[in-house]
Amino acid sequence: MGGSLDIDEVMALLGTTRLGFSLAGIPPARIEILLRVSGLDFDLSLKRARVEEQDGVSLFVLHPHDQIRNKRASGREKDLLDVKTLVRLHGEPPEED
């Protein structure tokens, strides 16, 4: 396989849809591949993300401030609990950065 894949090709490889996500592995070593994330601007989040190498694959990892924004936007109780820890470790995200 050469060249770039478009989003539909990536989703087909992951076995998911535009509204879904894909899981790989078993907790605690599980990776979630999200195709949409609430509360974030994709381009800005991508610029702030760090790149991690895992088995020769580059993975983009959200900046902690973007994790906070996303978890707040989800509104789920377990995510709101995570927000408290993330804020304690990384501080409140700026209004716009």
N, C-alpha and C positions, 0 to 999 in steps of 0.2 A: 504494500500500500504506500503510495507516494503522494506528496503534496498535502495540501490542507483539506480538512473535512469541514463541511458546513454543519450547522446545528442539527439538521434532520439526520445526517449520517451519524453524528455522534450519538443522538438519541436512539437510533436503530441499533448501534453497537451496544449501548447500555441497556437496551430493552425497556425503554421508558417513553413517556410522552412529553410534550411541551409543558404540561402542567405538573409533571411528576418529578421524581427523584430516583436515584439508584443507590443501592447499598452494596457494599462489598465487605466481606469479613464478618467476624463474630465479636461482639463486645468482650473485652474493652478494646480490641484491635479492629474496629470497624470504621470504614470511611463512608461518609455520606456525600454523594455528588448531587448538588442542588442545581436545578436549571433556572430557578427563579428564587429571589430572596426579597422578602418584604422589608420596607424601610430603607432601602439602599439604592443609590445610583450606580449602575454597573461600572461605568467608565471610571468614576472617581474611586470606587472601591478597588478596582483592579490596579489603579496607580498606587494605592496605599498598601496593597497586599505584598507579602513577602513570598519568595519562591523557595520551596523546599524540594530537595531531590530525594526520591524514594525508589530504590531499585532501578535507577536510570530514567525515571519519569519525573518531570517537573510538575509540581503541584503548587497552585496559588492558595495561600492561606490568608484569610481576612485579617486585617489589622484589628487589634482588640477594640478600638473605638467603633469600628464597623460591626463587630460582633455585638457590642452593646446596643447599637442602633437597631440591628436586626432582631435581637431578642426582645427588646422593648416593643417593637412593631408587631411581633407575633402575639404578645399578650398572654402567652401560656404561663401558667403558674410556675412550672419548672424552669422556664426561660427567665422569668422575672427573678427567681432565686439566683440564677447564674449571674444576672446583671449585678446584683449586690457584690458578689465576689470579684467580678471583672472590674467594677468601679473601684473597689478597695485596692486592687492590684495596679490598675492602669489610670485611674482618675476618670472624671467625667469627660466625654468627648466634647470638643468645641461645638458651638451651634453650627458652624460651617467651617470645614477645613479642607 
